[in-house]
Amino acid sequence: MSSENPKHAVLAGLAELAKGLAHPHRLEILEQLAQGERNVEAVAERVGLSIANASQHLRLMRAAGLLTSHRDGKHVIYGLTGSAVLDLLGALRSVAERHSAQVRAVIGSYFHVRDALEPVSRTDLVRRLKDDLVTVLDVRPADEYAAGHLPKAVNIPLRELVRRLREIPTDRESVAYCRGAYCVLAFDAVALLRDRGFKARRLDDGYPEWRAAGLPVRLATSPASRRSARD
């Protein structure tokens, strides 16, 4: 039997888990994988890394227990180990917003300037969707929408928003959402819509948190569409 102090063994495991989070690229990778499973090449492209660098980060996070992986033909597909990873990121966000001067400064100088209005909570959006009172805009790229999205959500990626304004009703409020609390896509979409005279707000967080809360989502319906979304 090992003579190692069990508390020290647990703490060592927690330290390895924390190491898996301890890089901005790894946090961005987690944000990407929270939208749906992806292969190494897709992760590298979205985060702006070389395939070798992305692969190194992914292997480290898998070893730390943050990710799972499986093979699909010649590709290795990565995904989050579960919703507890999102809970961990949420706790990290909460501590940072309360106690990190750097984080508070960025939130105040960018996020609050872009959107000072109270965001729509998940509970409120569920009610308003049930009563058909709102247009929900998914402003993520089309492949992320295809992998999974909120019910009744219309996919208009941010880069297409200006030329597709006619598709958005003007007689009701629009609620935009994207990848999570710090995803700038929804902030920029809401700012653009308000500048054009639309009534618009953003969801308090994003698609991953909505799904982790057990709220209804629409998922890819076939193996082909799922493969297209992640490749």
ROLUMKE-484415 format. One record per atom (N, C-alpha, C, O): x, z, y negated; residue in three letters. Coordinates in pm, whole numbers, padded with zeros to 5 digits, always signed. Each point is the difference from the previous one (the first is absolute). Example, Ala and Ser with C-alpha at 12.3 -4.5 7.8 and 13.67 -1.06 7.14 Angstrom:
<rs>
+01319+00780+00569ALA
-00089+00000-00119ALA
+00090+00000-00120ALA
+00104+00066+00002ALA
-00139-00138-00107SER
+00082+00006-00119SER
-00077+00073-00109SER
+00051+00017-00111SER
</rs>
This chain:
<rs>
+00084+00000+00120MET
-00084+00000-00120MET
+00088+00000-00125MET
+00100+00071-00005MET
-00137-00148-00092SER
+00079-00008-00121SER
-00005+00132-00076SER
-00104+00066-00006SER
+00218-00030-00053SER
+00008+00122-00079SER
-00030-00026-00147SER
+00009+00091-00081SER
-00045-00213+00047GLU
-00027-00033-00139GLU
-00122+00077-00052GLU
-00102+00009+00068GLU
+00115+00044-00185ASN
-00111+00070-00064ASN
-00117-00098-00017ASN
+00017-00104-00064ASN
-00136+00136+00119PRO
-00110-00096-00007PRO
-00043-00031-00142PRO
-00039-00113-00030PRO
+00046+00212-00058LYS
-00035-00028-00139LYS
+00097-00100-00060LYS
-00042-00091-00072LYS
+00171+00108+00100HIS
+00099-00094-00053HIS
-00022-00140+00056HIS
+00020-00099-00070HIS
-00062+00091+00197ALA
-00026-00131+00060ALA
-00117-00068-00070ALA
+00004-00121-00027ALA
-00109+00197-00003VAL
-00115-00057-00071VAL
+00040-00044-00139VAL
-00037-00109-00045VAL
+00114+00194-00025LEU
+00043-00035-00134LEU
+00089-00124+00000LEU
-00006-00081-00093LEU
+00088+00066+00196ALA
+00083-00119+00010ALA
-00087-00125+00017ALA
+00028-00106-00056ALA
-00135+00122+00135GLY
-00092-00112+00015GLY
-00070-00035-00129GLY
-00020-00118-00031GLY
-00018+00220-00046LEU
-00064-00025-00130LEU
+00097-00068-00096LEU
-00039-00086-00078LEU
+00165+00127+00086ALA
+00101-00063-00087ALA
+00018-00148+00034ALA
+00017-00083-00089ALA
-00022+00050+00219GLU
+00010-00141+00040GLU
-00121-00078-00051GLU
+00013-00115-00043GLU
-00130+00177+00048LEU
-00120-00065-00052LEU
+00014-00025-00150LEU
-00033-00108-00049LEU
+00081+00210-00023ALA
+00019-00016-00144ALA
+00102-00109-00030ALA
-00014-00073-00098ALA
+00117+00063+00181LYS
+00101-00105-00018LYS
-00065-00138+00012LYS
+00042-00095-00067LYS
-00143+00084+00152GLY
-00069-00127+00015GLY
-00075-00044-00125GLY
-00031-00118-00015GLY
+00002+00212-00074LEU
-00068-00032-00125LEU
+00095-00017-00117LEU
-00038-00048-00107LEU
+00163+00087+00127ALA
+00091+00022-00113ALA
+00066-00127-00052ALA
+00122-00007-00011ALA
-00204-00093-00022HIS
+00052-00121-00064HIS
-00119-00074-00058HIS
-00103-00012+00066HIS
+00114-00040-00189PRO
-00114-00073-00058PRO
-00046-00118+00084PRO
-00120-00026+00009PRO
+00214-00046+00054HIS
-00040-00113+00085HIS
-00084+00047+00118HIS
-00094-00069+00040HIS
+00126+00184+00015ARG
-00078+00050+00115ARG
-00141+00037-00041ARG
-00095-00025+00074ARG
+00080+00084-00191LEU
-00134+00032-00050LEU
-00079-00127-00026LEU
-00121-00004+00027LEU
+00186-00098-00078GLU
-00069-00127-00023GLU
-00036-00067+00132GLU
-00106-00062+00011GLU
+00192+00074+00089ILE
-00032-00054+00132ILE
-00121+00071+00058ILE
-00087-00064+00059ILE
+00081+00195-00075LEU
-00117+00074+00049LEU
-00127-00046-00069LEU
-00104-00012+00064LEU
+00113-00015-00194GLU
-00117-00051-00072GLU
-00045-00134+00059GLU
-00119-00023+00018GLU
+00215-00063+00012GLN
-00034-00129+00059GLN
-00064+00016+00138GLN
-00101-00064+00030GLN
+00160+00148+00053LEU
-00051+00016+00137LEU
-00132+00075+00003LEU
-00073-00008+00099LEU
+00041+00081-00205ALA
-00130+00065-00009ALA
-00113-00102-00014ALA
-00115+00032+00028ALA
+00148-00154-00071GLN
-00101-00107-00009GLN
-00028-00061+00137GLN
-00108-00056+00022GLN
+00203+00066+00069GLY
-00013-00058+00133GLY
+00136-00024+00061GLY
+00102+00002-00070GLY
-00098-00026+00199GLU
+00126-00022+00069GLU
+00068-00127-00050GLU
-00066-00096-00041GLU
+00201+00098+00044ARG
+00077-00117-00043ARG
+00127-00012+00083ARG
+00050+00099+00054ARG
-00001-00221-00044ASN
+00129-00017+00065ASN
+00113+00021-00102ASN
-00025+00013-00119ASN
+00148-00009+00170VAL
+00115+00031-00086VAL
+00014-00102-00112VAL
+00026+00037-00115VAL
-00045-00164+00148GLU
+00018-00106-00100GLU
-00102+00015-00113GLU
+00035-00018-00117GLU
-00160+00052+00151ALA
-00103+00015-00103ALA
+00028+00120-00089ALA
-00018-00007-00121ALA
+00063+00117+00182VAL
+00036+00119-00079VAL
+00114-00034-00096VAL
-00006+00034-00118VAL
+00109-00101+00169ALA
+00115-00035-00084ALA
-00042-00085-00119ALA
+00046+00022-00112ALA
-00133-00119+00136GLU
-00044-00090-00108GLU
-00079+00077-00105GLU
+00023-00019-00119GLU
-00115+00105+00161ARG
-00085+00071-00095ARG
+00077+00103-00082ARG
-00029+00020-00118ARG
+00127+00044+00179VAL
+00073+00106-00071VAL
+00122-00057-00072VAL
+00061+00069-00083VAL
-00024-00194+00113GLY
+00112-00061-00068GLY
+00135+00042+00056GLY
+00095+00020-00075GLY
-00088-00007+00207LEU
+00123+00041+00067LEU
+00046-00111+00094LEU
-00077-00088+00037LEU
+00204+00094+00001SER
+00045-00086+00108SER
-00063+00049+00130SER
-00040+00116+00011SER
+00032-00204+00088ILE
-00058+00040+00129ILE
+00083+00111+00063ILE
-00055+00093+00059ILE
+00187-00100-00071ALA
+00087+00103+00058ALA
-00024+00135-00066ALA
-00005+00103+00068ALA
-00008-00103-00199ASN
-00023+00126-00072ASN
-00136+00058+00033ASN
-00013+00120+00025ASN
-00090-00206-00024ALA
-00134+00047+00034ALA
-00004+00056+00142ALA
-00061+00104+00025ALA
+00127-00173+00067SER
+00004+00045+00139SER
+00066+00137+00013SER
-00045+00084+00078SER
+00150-00062-00156GLN
+00068+00130+00003GLN
-00093+00111-00046GLN
-00008+00106+00062GLN
-00063-00129-00173HIS
-00095+00100-00050HIS
-00111+00025+00103HIS
-00038+00115+00023HIS
-00014-00221+00036LEU
-00110+00013+00095LEU
+00042+00080+00123LEU
-00075+00086+00048LEU
+00194-00113+00003ARG
+00048+00074+00118ARG
+00017+00148-00032ARG
-00033+00086+00081ARG
+00085-00056-00199LEU
+00019+00139-00038LEU
-00135+00072-00011LEU
-00014+00114+00044LEU
-00084-00180-00103MET
-00132+00062-00015MET
-00070+00015+00134MET
-00073+00097+00022MET
+00096-00192+00068ARG
-00057+00014+00134ARG
+00064+00119+00072ARG
-00071+00077+00066ARG
+00201-00062-00077ALA
+00068+00113+00063ALA
-00047+00133-00057ALA
-00002+00101+00070ALA
-00036-00101-00199ALA
-00048+00124-00063ALA
-00143+00033+00037ALA
-00049+00109-00031ALA
-00021-00202+00098GLY
-00138+00025+00041GLY
-00105-00050-00096GLY
-00118+00032+00015GLY
+00160-00110-00114LEU
-00096-00051-00099LEU
-00065-00131+00043LEU
-00111-00032-00042LEU
+00180-00044+00127LEU
-00047-00132+00039LEU
-00006-00016+00151LEU
+00072+00067+00075LEU
-00158-00156-00032THR
-00001-00048+00138THR
+00043-00146-00001THR
+00000-00065-00104THR
+00036+00014+00220SER
+00035-00141+00008SER
-00037-00053+00138SER
-00004+00074+00098SER
-00022-00205-00094HIS
-00023-00068+00128HIS
+00038-00146-00017HIS
+00010-00050-00112HIS
+00009-00017+00223ARG
+00039-00141-00004ARG
-00123-00089+00011ARG
-00093+00028+00075ARG
+00097-00136-00152ASP
-00101-00104+00009ASP
+00078-00132+00006ASP
+00033-00059-00103ASP
-00006+00013+00225GLY
+00086-00116+00016GLY
+00140+00031-00047GLY
+00061+00096+00047GLY
-00009-00175-00139LYS
+00136+00023-00048LYS
+00006+00097-00117LYS
+00108+00034-00047LYS
-00224+00012+00000HIS
-00005+00089-00116HIS
-00013+00146+00042HIS
-00064+00032+00100HIS
+00126+00057-00179VAL
-00024+00143+00012VAL
-00097+00038-00111VAL
+00026-00025-00118VAL
-00138+00085+00156ILE
-00107+00034-00094ILE
+00004+00150-00026ILE
+00004+00080+00093ILE
-00006-00045-00221TYR
+00004+00142-00039TYR
-00132+00040-00064TYR
-00069-00080-00063TYR
+00035+00208+00081GLY
-00117+00058-00064GLY
+00019+00150-00018GLY
+00093+00058+00056GLY
-00180+00005-00133LEU
+00007+00144-00018LEU
-00040+00070+00130LEU
-00080-00052+00077LEU
+00136+00171-00054THR
-00035+00075+00120THR
-00141+00058-00008THR
-00057+00035+00103THR
+00000-00025-00221GLY
-00135+00051-00013GLY
-00031+00039-00143GLY
+00085-00011-00089GLY
-00207+00059+00067SER
-00043+00036-00135SER
+00074+00122-00054SER
+00001+00023-00120SER
+00062+00055+00209ALA
+00077+00115-00048ALA
+00115-00044-00090ALA
+00042+00076-00088ALA
+00009-00197+00109VAL
+00106-00051-00088VAL
-00054-00016-00142VAL
+00070+00030-00096VAL
-00194-00077+00083LEU
-00061-00011-00133LEU
-00022+00138-00061LEU
+00015+00017-00121LEU
-00052+00081+00204ASP
-00015+00137-00050ASP
+00133+00052-00055ASP
+00004+00066-00103ASP
+00103-00097+00175LEU
+00133+00042-00044LEU
+00036-00064-00133LEU
+00053+00066-00089LEU
-00081-00195+00075LEU
+00028-00069-00126LEU
-00086+00056-00113LEU
+00045+00010-00114LEU
-00169+00024+00146GLY
-00087+00059-00100GLY
+00050+00135-00047GLY
-00007+00031-00119GLY
+00059+00050+00212ALA
+00056+00129-00039ALA
+00125-00018-00085ALA
+00020+00073-00097ALA
+00062-00170+00133LEU
+00120-00030-00079LEU
-00038-00043-00141LEU
+00061+00043-00098LEU
-00162-00126+00089ARG
-00049-00044-00131ARG
-00049+00118-00083ARG
+00031+00010-00119ARG
-00106+00079+00181SER
-00056+00115-00072SER
+00109+00090-00055SER
-00006+00043-00116SER
+00106-00014+00198VAL
+00111+00086-00046VAL
+00077-00068-00112VAL
+00035+00064-00098VAL
-00010-00194+00113ALA
+00078-00073-00100ALA
-00073-00003-00134ALA
+00063+00017-00104ALA
-00193-00039+00106GLU
-00076-00008-00125GLU
-00005+00134-00072GLU
-00013+00005-00122GLU
+00024+00103+00198ARG
-00002+00132-00061ARG
+00137+00048-00047ARG
+00011+00069-00101ARG
+00094-00106+00175HIS
+00128+00065-00022HIS
+00117-00093-00031HIS
+00110+00048-00028HIS
-00131-00179+00032SER
+00109-00093-00031SER
-00019-00055-00141SER
-00098-00071-00026SER
+00190+00103-00063ALA
-00009-00050-00138ALA
+00009-00152-00002ALA
-00066-00066-00080ALA
+00148+00010+00167GLN
+00016-00146+00005GLN
-00131-00068+00038GLN
-00041-00097-00064GLN
-00025+00149+00168VAL
-00126-00059+00045VAL
-00107+00014-00109VAL
-00073-00095-00028VAL
+00064+00212-00031ARG
-00100+00022-00106ARG
+00023-00093-00118ARG
-00095-00050-00060ARG
+00222+00027+00027ALA
+00030-00088-00113ALA
-00045-00143+00028ALA
-00057-00065-00088ALA
+00080+00015+00208VAL
-00040-00137+00035VAL
-00152-00011+00002VAL
-00057-00097-00050VAL
-00009+00196+00108ILE
-00146-00003+00005ILE
-00058+00000-00141ILE
-00094-00074-00028ILE
+00152+00156-00060GLY
-00050+00006-00136GLY
+00027-00126-00081GLY
-00083-00042-00080GLY
+00201-00019+00101SER
+00041-00114-00083SER
-00051-00133+00053SER
-00005-00097-00076SER
-00034+00090+00204TYR
-00050-00127+00052TYR
-00144+00013+00050TYR
-00090-00066-00053TYR
+00068+00149+00153PHE
-00130+00002+00066PHE
-00110+00048-00094PHE
-00106-00063-00006PHE
+00129+00172-00068HIS
-00104+00050-00089HIS
-00022-00094-00118HIS
-00112-00010-00050HIS
+00216-00056+00005VAL
-00016-00097-00109VAL
-00083-00119+00047VAL
-00085-00050-00074VAL
+00108+00005+00196ARG
-00074-00115+00052ARG
-00145+00036+00029ARG
-00088-00085-00011ARG
+00063+00209+00049ASP
-00136+00036+00041ASP
-00024+00148-00027ASP
+00030+00085+00084ASP
-00084-00056-00201ALA
-00026+00139-00037ALA
-00138+00047+00048ALA
-00029+00119-00007ALA
-00056-00211+00054LEU
-00133+00039+00046LEU
+00007+00068+00136LEU
+00090-00026+00080LEU
-00186+00113-00056GLU
-00009+00069+00129GLU
-00022-00102+00111GLU
-00093-00080-00008GLU
+00177+00080+00113PRO
-00021-00095+00110PRO
-00124+00038+00081PRO
-00050+00112-00009PRO
+00004-00206+00088VAL
-00117+00022+00086VAL
+00047+00067+00129VAL
+00094-00046+00063VAL
-00158+00154-00025SER
+00035+00069+00123SER
-00057-00074+00121SER
-00091-00082-00014SER
+00145+00111+00130ARG
-00054-00061+00122ARG
-00146+00037+00020ARG
-00081-00085+00037ARG
+00046+00211-00061THR
-00138+00045+00019THR
-00095-00076-00091THR
-00108-00042+00042THR
+00148+00025-00167ASP
-00085-00072-00095ASP
-00014-00146+00039ASP
-00108-00057-00011ASP
+00218-00004+00056LEU
-00008-00141+00038LEU
-00087-00020+00123LEU
-00073-00099+00007LEU
+00078+00190+00088VAL
-00088-00009+00118VAL
-00146-00002-00045VAL
-00080-00082+00046VAL
+00045+00173-00136ARG
-00138+00007-00050ARG
-00039-00127-00073ARG
-00110-00052+00020ARG
+00198+00002-00105ARG
-00033-00116-00080ARG
-00006-00127+00084ARG
-00076-00092-00030ARG
+00158+00086+00136LEU
-00010-00113+00093LEU
-00134+00003+00074LEU
-00063-00104+00019LEU
+00021+00221+00021LYS
-00127+00013+00071LYS
-00116-00046-00087LYS
-00095-00061+00049LYS
+00103+00092-00178ASP
-00107-00037-00093ASP
+00021-00138-00061ASP
-00079-00043-00085ASP
+00184-00027+00126ASP
+00031-00134-00048ASP
+00011-00004-00153ASP
-00062-00084-00066ASP
+00142+00176+00012LEU
+00012+00014-00145LEU
+00133-00051-00055LEU
+00022+00007-00121LEU
+00065-00057+00206VAL
+00136-00028-00044VAL
+00056-00121+00076VAL
-00038-00026+00114VAL
+00129-00045-00179THR
+00077-00105+00066THR
+00138+00056+00032THR
+00071+00046-00089THR
-00033-00051+00216VAL
+00129+00053+00043VAL
+00099-00115+00013VAL
-00024-00098+00071VAL
+00136+00111-00142LEU
+00103-00104-00001LEU
+00124+00049+00073LEU
+00060+00101-00038LEU
-00021-00172+00141ASP
+00127+00024+00069ASP
+00101-00094-00061ASP
-00006-00121+00021ASP
+00102+00176-00097VAL
+00094-00085-00074VAL
+00135-00011+00072VAL
+00099-00041-00061VAL
-00095+00076+00189ARG
+00121-00018+00080ARG
+00012-00146+00043ARG
-00096-00076-00012ARG
+00214+00036+00063PRO
+00014-00135+00056PRO
-00098-00024+00114PRO
-00047+00095+00064PRO
+00017-00221-00039ALA
-00104-00037+00096ALA
+00029+00050+00141ALA
-00092+00036+00073ALA
+00220-00034-00032ASP
+00031+00044+00136ASP
-00029+00148+00020ASP
-00040+00041+00109ASP
+00058+00039-00212GLU
-00030+00143+00010GLU
-00151+00021+00008GLU
-00048+00085+00075GLU
-00025-00161-00154TYR
-00147+00005+00007TYR
-00048-00039+00139TYR
-00091+00063+00055TYR
+00152-00167+00002ALA
-00042-00047+00132ALA
+00023+00106+00108ALA
-00077+00008+00096ALA
+00181+00072-00111ALA
+00030+00102+00099ALA
-00101+00114-00003ALA
-00023+00065+00102ALA
-00037-00041-00217GLY
-00100+00105-00013GLY
-00035+00024-00145GLY
+00087-00006-00087GLY
-00217+00034+00061HIS
-00043+00019-00138HIS
-00128+00082-00005HIS
-00063+00025+00103HIS
+00025+00016-00222LEU
-00122+00076-00019LEU
-00122-00089+00021LEU
+00007-00121-00025LEU
-00118+00178+00072PRO
-00122-00079+00015PRO
-00044-00062-00133PRO
+00010+00064-00105PRO
-00056-00186+00111LYS
-00051-00075-00116LYS
+00107-00034-00103LYS
-00032-00055-00105LYS
+00157+00087+00134ALA
+00106-00030-00097ALA
+00025-00150-00008ALA
+00001-00070+00101ALA
+00019+00022-00223VAL
+00035-00140-00025VAL
+00149-00006-00027VAL
+00052+00073-00083VAL
+00017-00162+00155ASN
+00145-00011-00018ASN
+00033-00100-00110ASN
-00019-00121+00016ASN
+00069+00172-00127ILE
+00055-00084-00107ILE
+00137+00058-00033ILE
+00009+00091-00082ILE
+00096-00143+00143PRO
+00135+00051-00029PRO
+00028-00003-00150PRO
-00049-00087-00072PRO
+00127+00182+00026LEU
+00027+00013-00143LEU
+00048-00132-00062LEU
-00043-00035-00110LEU
+00130-00037+00180ARG
+00055-00123-00057ARG
-00105-00110-00013ARG
+00024-00099-00070ARG
-00140+00114+00135GLU
-00107-00099-00009GLU
-00113+00046-00093GLU
-00097-00074-00020GLU
+00109+00193-00035LEU
-00114+00062-00067LEU
-00047-00079-00122LEU
-00120-00019-00018LEU
+00213-00026-00064VAL
-00038-00070-00125VAL
-00083-00125+00031VAL
-00102-00024-00065VAL
+00145-00055+00161ARG
-00071-00125+00027ARG
-00128+00021+00082ARG
-00077-00094+00018ARG
+00055+00216+00032ARG
-00120+00025+00081ARG
-00096+00100-00066ARG
-00083+00059+00068ARG
+00096-00042-00196LEU
-00087+00095-00071LEU
-00147-00034+00014LEU
-00084+00090+00000LEU
+00051-00217+00013ARG
-00141-00040+00012ARG
-00066+00054+00126ARG
-00123+00006+00009ARG
+00203+00034+00090GLU
-00056+00052+00124GLU
-00043+00146-00012GLU
-00064+00054+00091GLU
+00098+00010-00200ILE
-00027+00143-00016ILE
-00124+00019-00087ILE
-00002-00048-00114ILE
-00102+00117+00163PRO
-00120+00024-00081PRO
+00033+00077-00127PRO
+00083+00090+00000PRO
-00149-00126-00108THR
+00023+00068-00127THR
-00104+00107-00030THR
+00014+00075-00096THR
-00119-00067+00179ASP
-00109+00094-00027ASP
+00013+00131+00078ASP
-00094+00079+00003ASP
+00209-00057+00058ARG
+00021+00123+00076ARG
+00149+00035-00006ARG
+00084-00084-00031ARG
-00054+00208+00062GLU
+00139+00044-00004GLU
+00075-00050+00123GLU
-00055-00006+00110GLU
+00180-00028-00129SER
+00089-00034+00111SER
+00096+00116+00025SER
+00044+00066-00094SER
-00014-00043+00221VAL
+00098+00102+00040VAL
+00109-00071+00078VAL
-00026-00060+00104VAL
+00149+00068-00155ALA
+00114-00066+00065ALA
+00080+00101+00080ALA
+00015+00116-00039ALA
+00037-00162+00152TYR
+00090+00085+00079TYR
+00112-00085+00057TYR
-00011-00122+00009TYR
+00120+00190+00029CYS
+00110-00071+00064CYS
+00063+00087+00108CYS
-00072+00048+00088CYS
+00204-00027-00092ARG
+00071+00060+00114ARG
+00005+00152-00001ARG
+00025+00061+00104ARG
-00048+00001-00218GLY
+00011+00145-00007GLY
+00008+00047-00143GLY
-00018-00078-00094GLY
+00046+00206+00077ALA
-00008+00063-00131ALA
+00096-00059-00102ALA
-00034-00008-00118ALA
+00154-00035+00161TYR
+00099-00051-00093TYR
+00011-00153+00003TYR
+00091-00056-00062TYR
-00180-00010+00132CYS
+00001-00146+00002CYS
-00046-00052-00135CYS
-00110+00034-00045CYS
+00192-00114-00020VAL
-00031-00043-00137VAL
-00103-00113-00003VAL
-00050-00032-00108VAL
+00018-00029+00221LEU
-00091-00114+00000LEU
-00136+00037-00058LEU
-00054-00074-00082LEU
-00002+00188+00125ALA
-00132+00039-00049ALA
+00005+00038-00147ALA
-00092-00033-00075ALA
+00199+00102+00032PHE
+00013+00034-00141PHE
+00002-00126-00086PHE
-00070-00008-00101PHE
+00150-00091+00141ASP
+00011-00123-00076ASP
-00130-00080+00002ASP
-00038-00061-00100ASP
-00031+00062+00216ALA
-00126-00073+00009ALA
-00105+00060-00093ALA
-00070-00073-00070ALA
+00060+00206+00069VAL
-00098+00066-00086VAL
+00031-00026-00147VAL
-00091-00026-00079VAL
+00218+00033+00041ALA
+00039-00026-00138ALA
-00037-00143-00040ALA
-00051-00022-00110ALA
+00076-00073+00198LEU
-00031-00140-00029LEU
-00151-00019-00015LEU
-00046-00067-00093LEU
-00031+00125+00185LEU
-00145-00016-00005LEU
-00059+00061-00127LEU
-00088-00059-00062LEU
+00137+00176+00024ARG
-00052+00061-00123ARG
+00034-00085-00122ARG
-00081-00012-00092ARG
+00199-00046+00090ASP
+00038-00087-00111ASP
-00093-00121-00010ASP
-00020-00055-00108ASP
-00037+00014+00222ARG
-00092-00116+00002ARG
-00145+00043-00017ARG
-00091-00083+00010ARG
+00066+00212-00036GLY
-00136+00047-00026GLY
-00076+00049+00121GLY
-00119+00029-00012GLY
+00182-00018+00128PHE
-00067+00049+00120PHE
-00001+00153+00001PHE
+00089+00065-00054PHE
-00192-00010+00117LYS
-00002+00143+00028LYS
+00077+00021+00131LYS
-00043-00048+00105LYS
+00153+00118-00109ALA
+00085+00011+00118ALA
+00068+00136+00005ALA
+00041+00055-00102ALA
-00029-00004+00222ARG
+00076+00122+00027ARG
+00072-00022+00132ARG
-00022-00101+00068ARG
+00107+00193-00033ARG
+00074-00011+00126ARG
-00038+00114+00094ARG
-00045+00106-00044ARG
+00064-00131+00172LEU
-00016+00105+00100LEU
+00114+00099-00013LEU
+00112-00039-00032LEU
-00139+00165+00056ASP
+00098+00106-00021ASP
+00127-00021+00083ASP
+00109+00032-00047ASP
-00122-00085+00167ASP
+00119-00028+00080ASP
-00010-00142+00054ASP
-00019-00092-00080ASP
+00030+00070+00210GLY
+00001-00136+00050GLY
-00061-00015+00138GLY
-00059+00094+00054GLY
+00075-00213+00002TYR
-00055-00029+00132TYR
+00049+00095+00109TYR
-00082+00047+00079TYR
+00213-00014-00070PRO
+00044+00088+00109PRO
-00066+00137-00003PRO
-00039+00052+00104PRO
+00024+00006-00224GLU
-00062+00132-00012GLU
-00149-00006+00035GLU
-00054+00092+00061GLU
-00010-00200-00101TRP
-00141-00020+00034TRP
-00018-00004+00152TRP
-00088+00066+00054TRP
+00171-00142+00013ARG
-00010-00010+00146ARG
+00036+00132+00067ARG
-00066+00040+00096ARG
+00170+00027-00145ALA
+00041+00128+00060ALA
-00108+00106-00015ALA
-00007+00092+00082ALA
-00077-00104-00184ALA
-00109+00096-00020ALA
-00117-00024+00095ALA
-00098+00074-00001ALA
+00109-00177+00084GLY
-00106-00030+00096GLY
-00115-00079-00057GLY
-00106-00009+00063GLY
+00123-00048-00181LEU
-00105-00079-00062LEU
-00001-00141+00060LEU
+00102-00046+00051LEU
-00216-00023-00056PRO
-00010-00130+00066PRO
+00091-00105-00062PRO
+00018-00005-00121PRO
+00039-00078+00207VAL
+00085-00111-00043VAL
-00037-00122+00081VAL
-00066+00009+00103VAL
+00111-00124-00151ARG
-00014-00125+00074ARG
+00139-00042+00045ARG
+00089-00020-00083ARG
-00070+00007+00215LEU
+00131-00031+00055LEU
+00004-00144+00049LEU
-00104-00064+00017LEU
+00226+00014+00004ALA
+00017-00134+00058ALA
-00074-00005+00133ALA
+00008+00094+00079ALA
-00080-00202-00054THR
-00091-00005+00113THR
+00055-00072+00122THR
-00064+00001+00105THR
+00180-00065-00116SER
+00053-00075+00113SER
+00151+00015+00006SER
+00064+00026-00102SER
-00006-00042+00223PRO
+00146+00006+00010PRO
+00069-00099-00092PRO
+00104+00032-00057PRO
-00161-00152+00041ALA
+00063-00100-00084ALA
+00003+00046-00145ALA
+00102-00017-00068ALA
-00213+00075+00019SER
-00004+00042-00140SER
+00089+00120-00019SER
+00063+00013-00105SER
-00054+00075+00203ARG
+00088+00115-00013ARG
+00146-00045-00004ARG
+00080+00053-00077ARG
-00046-00153+00161ARG
+00138-00049+00001ARG
+00032-00069-00131ARG
+00110+00014-00052ARG
-00205-00089-00002SER
+00023-00067-00128SER
+00022+00102-00111SER
+00084-00021-00087SER
-00160+00130+00091ALA
+00011+00101-00106ALA
+00135+00068+00002ALA
+00052+00034-00106ALA
+00005-00013+00222ARG
+00126+00074+00002ARG
+00121-00092-00004ARG
+00109+00045-00035ARG
-00124-00172+00071ASP
+00113-00093-00003ASP
+00003-00075-00132ASP
+00088-00083-00021ASP
</rs>
